[in-house]
Amino acid sequence: MNDQTNMAQLRYLEELKISLVHAGFEPERIEDQHLPIRWEDHYLCRISGRGSVLYRQENVDSIRAQDALQTVIDIAKMTSEYMAILETAPRLKASGL
């Protein structure tokens, strides 16, 4: 994996971390291109730098935990889409300031 890909994945995980904190989750420190997520004082899932959400079934054994996991999945998807759009968007220029 090249350095540019690694940097893009780390940027994605850092942006995702901010969004998850705002949503009430407790992201931990990024380790090996993965972001572990805690919710209500227990481990919920982890997200890879490519956007995959990995979890164990025993960690989502209630309806509330399943809803929390779905929220994490939705936030991960929106963050990925947002970053892809920013990569292809034209640069803005300020003129007449």
C-alpha positions as CSV (number, residue, x, y, z in Angstrom):
1,M,0.0,0.0,0.0
2,N,1.5,3.4,-0.9
3,D,1.9,6.4,1.3
4,Q,-0.8,8.4,-0.6
5,T,-3.4,5.7,0.1
6,N,-2.4,5.4,3.7
7,M,-2.7,9.2,4.1
8,A,-6.1,9.2,2.5
9,Q,-7.3,6.5,4.8
10,L,-6.0,8.2,7.9
11,R,-7.7,11.5,6.8
12,Y,-10.9,9.6,6.4
13,L,-10.6,8.0,9.8
14,E,-9.8,11.4,11.4
15,E,-12.9,13.0,9.7
16,L,-15.0,10.1,10.8
17,K,-13.8,10.3,14.3
18,I,-15.0,13.9,14.5
19,S,-18.5,13.0,13.2
20,L,-18.8,10.1,15.6
21,V,-17.9,12.2,18.6
22,H,-20.7,14.7,17.6
23,A,-23.1,11.8,17.4
24,G,-22.3,10.6,20.9
25,F,-20.0,7.8,20.2
26,E,-16.5,7.2,21.8
27,P,-14.0,6.6,19.1
28,E,-10.6,5.4,20.4
29,R,-7.1,5.9,19.0
30,I,-6.6,4.8,15.4
31,E,-4.6,1.5,15.3
32,D,-3.4,-0.3,12.1
33,Q,-5.7,1.7,9.8
34,H,-8.8,0.9,12.1
35,L,-10.9,3.1,14.3
36,P,-12.4,1.2,17.3
37,I,-15.7,2.6,18.5
38,R,-17.2,2.4,22.0
39,W,-20.8,3.1,22.9
40,E,-22.3,3.1,26.3
41,D,-19.0,1.9,27.9
42,H,-18.6,-1.1,25.7
43,Y,-16.9,-2.0,22.4
44,L,-19.4,-1.7,19.5
45,C,-17.3,-2.0,16.3
46,R,-14.3,-0.9,14.4
47,I,-14.0,0.9,11.0
48,S,-11.3,0.3,8.5
49,G,-9.6,3.0,6.6
50,R,-11.5,1.8,3.5
51,G,-14.8,2.3,5.2
52,S,-15.7,-1.3,6.2
53,V,-17.6,-1.6,9.5
54,L,-16.5,-4.7,11.4
55,Y,-18.3,-6.0,14.5
56,R,-19.0,-9.1,16.5
57,Q,-22.6,-10.2,16.8
58,E,-22.4,-10.5,20.6
59,N,-21.6,-6.7,20.7
60,V,-24.9,-5.8,19.0
61,D,-27.2,-8.1,21.0
62,S,-30.0,-5.6,21.7
63,I,-32.2,-3.4,19.5
64,R,-30.5,-0.2,20.9
65,A,-27.1,-1.6,20.0
66,Q,-28.2,-2.5,16.5
67,D,-29.6,1.0,16.1
68,A,-26.3,2.4,17.3
69,L,-24.4,0.2,14.8
70,Q,-26.6,1.3,12.0
71,T,-26.0,5.0,12.9
72,V,-22.2,4.3,12.8
73,I,-22.6,2.6,9.4
74,D,-24.6,5.6,8.1
75,I,-22.0,8.1,9.4
76,A,-19.2,6.1,7.9
77,K,-20.9,6.1,4.5
78,M,-21.8,9.8,4.6
79,T,-18.2,10.7,5.5
80,S,-16.8,8.5,2.7
81,E,-19.2,10.1,0.2
82,Y,-18.3,13.6,1.5
83,M,-14.6,13.0,1.1
84,A,-15.0,11.6,-2.4
85,I,-16.9,14.6,-3.5
86,L,-14.3,16.9,-2.0
87,E,-11.5,15.1,-3.9
88,T,-13.3,15.7,-7.3
89,A,-14.6,19.2,-6.5
90,P,-12.9,22.1,-8.3
91,R,-10.8,24.4,-6.2
92,L,-12.4,27.7,-5.3
93,K,-10.6,30.9,-6.0
94,A,-11.1,34.1,-4.1
95,S,-11.1,37.2,-6.3
96,G,-11.9,40.8,-5.7
97,L,-11.1,40.8,-2.0
